[in-house]
């Protein structure tokens, strides 16, 4: 039995013990991380600088991109560093900070996705009231509530998880500190309290899921009533990317935390963790920019302006 007060560090799961494969893992994660930084950074910069995108939908998309950067920055850099330096160690404080950050950014993102469903519902089903229901102050309040709910939930779960006595060592069966894996290390009689708190969070998440589903049932019903095909296409182009992001977020998260124990294995847990903690932040910007013509145009103009600025500077110096 291990006394939790004596634990000063945790051992994370290695992807592989072979140095060449560790280097491959480092390069792969580096590519994904840089792609996520670039794509989300471009979306954030474009929305912030282009006054045409200063609307509720793009304001919430900006929040989503910031949260995506938070999620991938919580897990990937530490995993890359461990592979590069051939180590598994993360400090007790670092593990707690990683767990807190992952819960915070993930739950805040889920709340923002729920608010975005409401935004699309009002825009399509009640367009005449859009300016009233989603004014600038209301948008800021909803975004603040989403971030605050993530922060409070993360604080509650992290404090409760790390207050449990640990009886099963300090080896975490995941490449980052994940709540289910930390709970596996706790004494069997002590984690029922956390399951009670987790049950409340699941109920709240289920309520948000029902809200998103009901919103989209109403949206699709109203869109199919639009007489022109062009109008239907424009409405779908703003809804389908959000629906795809929600589906990716929920499907990977639900499978990671609620898959049957009979099919659970370290390799499968590792793959699923990559799918819900690493892939979505890198893929979400691509999903949003594929069908949204307004965003694609603004991104093209922004990239074109940056290239012109880069080349114009040296040319002006030569003159």
C-alpha positions as CSV (number, residue, x, y, z in Angstrom):
1,X,0.0,0.0,0.0
2,X,1.3,3.5,-0.9
3,X,0.6,6.4,1.3
4,X,-0.7,9.3,-0.9
5,X,1.2,11.8,1.3
6,X,4.5,10.2,0.3
7,X,3.9,10.5,-3.4
8,X,5.8,13.4,-5.0
9,X,5.5,12.3,-8.6
10,X,3.6,10.1,-11.0
11,X,4.8,7.9,-13.9
12,X,3.0,8.5,-17.1
13,X,2.5,5.8,-19.8
14,X,5.1,5.6,-22.5
15,X,4.0,5.2,-26.1
16,X,7.0,2.9,-26.7
17,X,10.3,1.9,-25.1
18,X,12.3,2.1,-28.4
19,X,14.2,5.4,-28.9
20,X,13.5,5.6,-32.7
21,X,9.7,5.2,-32.1
22,X,9.9,7.7,-29.3
23,X,11.5,10.2,-31.7
24,X,8.7,9.4,-34.3
25,X,6.1,10.0,-31.6
26,X,7.8,13.4,-30.8
27,X,7.8,14.4,-34.5
28,X,4.2,13.3,-35.0
29,X,2.9,15.2,-31.9
30,X,5.0,18.2,-32.8
31,X,3.4,18.3,-36.3
32,X,-0.1,18.0,-34.8
33,X,0.6,20.7,-32.2
34,X,2.1,23.2,-34.6
35,X,-0.9,22.6,-37.0
36,X,-3.3,23.3,-34.1
37,X,-1.4,26.4,-33.0
38,X,-1.3,27.7,-36.6
39,X,-4.9,27.0,-37.5
40,X,-6.5,28.1,-34.2
41,X,-4.2,31.1,-34.1
42,X,-5.2,32.2,-37.6
43,X,-8.9,31.9,-36.7
44,X,-8.4,33.9,-33.5
45,X,-6.4,36.6,-35.2
46,X,-8.8,36.8,-38.2
47,X,-11.9,37.1,-36.1
48,X,-10.3,39.6,-33.8
49,X,-9.0,41.8,-36.6
50,X,-11.8,41.6,-39.2
51,X,-14.8,43.8,-38.2
52,X,-17.1,41.8,-40.6
53,X,-16.7,38.8,-38.3
54,X,-17.7,40.7,-35.1
55,X,-20.9,38.8,-34.7
56,X,-22.1,36.4,-32.0
57,X,-21.4,33.2,-34.0
58,X,-17.7,34.2,-34.6
59,X,-17.3,35.5,-31.1
60,X,-18.2,32.0,-29.8
61,X,-16.0,30.5,-32.4
62,X,-13.1,32.6,-31.2
63,X,-13.7,31.3,-27.7
64,X,-13.8,27.7,-29.0
65,X,-10.4,28.2,-30.7
66,X,-8.9,29.5,-27.5
67,X,-10.2,26.5,-25.6
68,X,-8.9,24.1,-28.2
69,X,-5.4,25.6,-27.8
70,X,-5.8,25.2,-24.0
71,X,-6.8,21.5,-24.4
72,X,-4.0,20.5,-26.7
73,X,-1.4,22.6,-24.8
74,X,-2.3,20.8,-21.6
75,X,-1.4,17.3,-22.8
76,X,0.8,17.3,-25.9
77,X,3.9,19.4,-24.8
78,X,4.5,17.3,-21.7
79,X,4.2,14.1,-23.7
80,X,6.6,15.4,-26.3
81,X,9.1,16.4,-23.7
82,X,8.9,13.0,-22.0
83,X,9.5,11.2,-25.3
84,X,12.4,13.5,-26.2
85,X,14.1,13.1,-22.8
86,X,13.1,9.4,-22.4
87,X,11.4,9.8,-19.1
88,X,7.9,9.1,-17.7
89,X,7.9,11.4,-14.7
90,X,5.5,14.2,-13.9
91,X,5.4,15.9,-10.5
92,X,2.5,15.6,-8.2
93,X,1.7,19.4,-8.6
94,X,2.2,19.1,-12.4
95,X,-0.2,16.2,-12.5
96,X,-2.9,18.1,-10.5
97,X,-2.4,21.1,-12.7
98,X,-2.7,19.0,-15.9
99,X,-5.9,17.3,-14.6
100,X,-7.4,20.7,-13.6
101,X,-6.6,22.3,-17.0
102,X,-7.9,19.4,-19.0
103,X,-11.2,19.4,-17.1
104,X,-11.5,23.1,-17.2
105,X,-10.9,23.6,-20.9
106,X,-13.0,20.5,-21.9
107,X,-16.0,21.4,-19.9
108,X,-15.8,25.1,-20.8
109,X,-15.6,24.0,-24.5
110,X,-18.7,21.8,-24.1
111,X,-20.6,24.7,-22.5
112,X,-19.5,27.0,-25.4
113,X,-20.7,24.4,-27.9
114,X,-24.0,24.4,-26.2
115,X,-24.2,28.2,-26.4
116,X,-23.3,28.0,-30.1
117,X,-26.3,25.6,-30.6
118,X,-28.5,28.3,-29.0
119,X,-26.9,30.9,-31.3
120,X,-27.8,28.9,-34.4
121,X,-31.3,28.2,-33.1
122,X,-32.1,31.9,-32.6
123,X,-30.4,32.9,-35.9
124,X,-32.5,30.4,-37.9
125,X,-35.7,30.0,-36.0
126,X,-36.1,33.5,-34.6
127,X,-34.1,35.8,-36.8
128,X,-36.1,38.9,-36.0
129,X,-35.2,38.6,-32.3
130,X,-31.5,37.7,-32.9
131,X,-30.1,41.2,-32.1
132,X,-32.2,41.3,-28.9
133,X,-31.5,37.8,-27.6
134,X,-27.8,37.8,-28.6
135,X,-26.6,41.3,-28.0
136,X,-23.0,42.0,-27.2
137,X,-23.6,42.0,-23.4
138,X,-25.6,38.7,-23.6
139,X,-22.8,37.1,-25.6
140,X,-20.2,38.1,-23.1
141,X,-22.3,36.9,-20.2
142,X,-22.9,33.5,-21.8
143,X,-19.2,33.1,-22.7
144,X,-18.2,34.1,-19.1
145,X,-20.7,31.6,-17.7
146,X,-19.3,28.8,-19.9
147,X,-15.7,29.6,-18.7
148,X,-16.8,29.9,-15.1
149,X,-18.7,26.6,-15.1
150,X,-15.6,24.9,-16.5
151,X,-13.4,26.5,-13.8
152,X,-15.7,25.6,-10.9
153,X,-16.2,22.0,-12.1
154,X,-12.4,21.6,-12.6
155,X,-11.7,23.0,-9.2
156,X,-14.2,20.6,-7.5
157,X,-13.1,17.5,-9.4
158,X,-9.4,18.1,-9.0
159,X,-9.6,19.0,-5.3
160,X,-11.7,15.9,-4.6
161,X,-9.6,13.5,-6.7
162,X,-6.3,14.5,-5.2
163,X,-7.8,14.4,-1.6
164,X,-8.4,10.7,-2.0
165,X,-5.8,8.3,-0.4
166,X,-3.8,6.4,-3.1
167,X,-3.2,2.7,-2.4
168,X,-2.1,1.4,-5.8
169,X,1.2,3.1,-6.5
170,X,1.9,6.1,-8.7
171,X,1.9,4.6,-12.3
172,X,-0.8,6.3,-14.4
173,X,-1.9,4.1,-17.4
174,X,-2.2,7.1,-19.7
175,X,0.2,9.6,-21.4
176,X,-1.3,12.4,-19.3
177,X,-3.0,12.7,-15.9
178,X,-6.6,11.7,-16.5
179,X,-9.2,11.5,-13.8
180,X,-10.3,7.8,-14.3
181,X,-6.7,6.7,-14.2
182,X,-6.0,8.6,-11.0
183,X,-9.1,7.1,-9.4
184,X,-7.8,3.6,-10.3
185,X,-4.9,4.4,-7.9
186,X,-7.1,5.4,-5.0
187,X,-8.3,3.0,-2.3
188,X,-11.4,1.1,-3.4
189,X,-13.5,2.4,-0.5
190,X,-12.7,6.0,-1.0
191,X,-13.7,7.0,-4.6
192,X,-17.4,6.7,-4.1
193,X,-17.5,10.3,-3.1
194,X,-16.0,11.3,-6.5
195,X,-18.4,9.1,-8.3
196,X,-21.3,11.1,-6.6
197,X,-19.8,14.4,-7.8
198,X,-19.2,12.9,-11.2
199,X,-22.8,11.8,-11.4
200,X,-23.9,15.4,-11.0
201,X,-21.6,16.5,-13.8
202,X,-22.9,13.8,-16.1
203,X,-26.5,14.9,-15.4
204,X,-25.5,18.5,-16.3
205,X,-23.7,17.3,-19.5
206,X,-26.8,15.2,-20.4
207,X,-29.0,18.3,-20.0
208,X,-26.7,20.2,-22.4
209,X,-26.8,17.3,-24.9
210,X,-30.6,17.2,-24.8
211,X,-30.7,21.0,-25.4
212,X,-28.3,20.7,-28.4
213,X,-30.4,17.8,-29.9
214,X,-33.7,19.7,-29.4
215,X,-32.2,22.9,-30.9
216,X,-31.1,21.1,-34.0
217,X,-34.4,19.3,-34.4
218,X,-36.1,22.7,-34.5
219,X,-33.3,24.1,-36.8
220,X,-33.6,21.3,-39.4
221,X,-37.4,21.6,-39.3
222,X,-37.3,25.3,-40.1
223,X,-34.5,25.0,-42.6
224,X,-36.4,22.4,-44.6
225,X,-39.3,24.9,-44.8
226,X,-37.1,27.5,-46.6
227,X,-38.4,27.6,-50.2
228,X,-35.1,28.4,-51.9
229,X,-32.3,25.9,-52.2
230,X,-29.8,28.7,-51.8
231,X,-31.3,29.7,-48.5
232,X,-31.2,26.1,-47.3
233,X,-27.6,25.7,-48.3
234,X,-26.6,28.9,-46.5
235,X,-28.4,27.8,-43.3
236,X,-26.8,24.4,-43.4
237,X,-23.3,25.8,-44.1
238,X,-23.4,27.6,-40.7
239,X,-24.9,24.6,-38.8
240,X,-23.2,21.5,-40.1
241,X,-19.6,22.5,-39.0
242,X,-20.9,23.1,-35.5
243,X,-22.8,19.8,-35.5
244,X,-19.7,17.9,-36.8
245,X,-17.5,19.5,-34.0
246,X,-20.1,18.5,-31.3
247,X,-20.4,15.0,-32.7
248,X,-16.6,14.5,-32.7
249,X,-16.3,16.0,-29.2
250,X,-19.0,13.9,-27.7
251,X,-18.4,10.6,-29.5
252,X,-14.7,10.4,-28.5
253,X,-15.4,11.7,-24.9
254,X,-18.3,9.3,-24.3
255,X,-16.4,6.3,-25.7
256,X,-13.3,7.2,-23.6
257,X,-15.2,7.4,-20.3
258,X,-18.1,5.1,-20.7
259,X,-16.8,2.2,-22.9
260,X,-17.5,-1.3,-21.5
261,X,-14.7,-2.7,-19.3
262,X,-14.7,-5.9,-21.3
263,X,-13.2,-4.1,-24.3
264,X,-10.8,-1.9,-22.3
265,X,-7.1,-2.3,-22.9
266,X,-4.0,0.0,-22.4
267,X,-3.6,0.3,-26.2
268,X,-7.2,1.1,-26.8
269,X,-7.3,3.6,-23.9
270,X,-4.2,5.3,-25.5
271,X,-5.8,5.5,-28.9
272,X,-9.1,6.9,-27.6
273,X,-7.2,9.5,-25.5
274,X,-5.4,10.7,-28.6
275,X,-8.7,10.9,-30.4
276,X,-10.5,13.1,-27.8
277,X,-7.6,15.1,-26.4
278,X,-5.3,15.7,-29.4
279,X,-7.2,15.3,-32.7
280,X,-10.2,17.6,-32.2
281,X,-8.2,20.8,-31.4
282,X,-6.3,20.3,-34.6
283,X,-9.2,19.3,-36.7
284,X,-11.9,21.7,-35.5
285,X,-10.5,24.8,-37.4
286,X,-10.5,22.7,-40.6
287,X,-14.1,21.7,-40.1
288,X,-15.3,25.2,-39.5
289,X,-13.4,26.7,-42.4
290,X,-14.4,24.1,-45.0
291,X,-18.0,25.1,-45.5
292,X,-18.1,28.7,-44.1
293,X,-17.4,30.9,-47.1
294,X,-17.3,34.1,-45.1
295,X,-14.6,32.7,-42.8
296,X,-12.6,31.2,-45.7
297,X,-12.6,34.5,-47.4
298,X,-11.5,36.4,-44.3
299,X,-8.7,33.8,-43.7
300,X,-7.5,34.1,-47.3
301,X,-7.4,37.9,-47.1
302,X,-5.6,37.7,-43.7
303,X,-3.0,35.3,-45.0
304,X,-2.5,37.4,-48.2
305,X,-2.1,40.5,-46.1
306,X,0.5,38.8,-43.9
307,X,2.5,37.6,-46.9
308,X,2.4,41.1,-48.5
309,X,3.6,42.6,-45.2
310,X,6.5,40.1,-44.9
311,X,7.7,40.7,-48.5
312,X,7.0,44.4,-48.4
313,X,9.2,45.0,-45.4
314,X,12.5,43.7,-46.9
315,X,11.7,45.4,-50.3
316,X,11.2,48.8,-48.6
317,X,14.5,48.4,-46.7
318,X,16.3,47.6,-50.0
319,X,15.0,50.9,-51.5
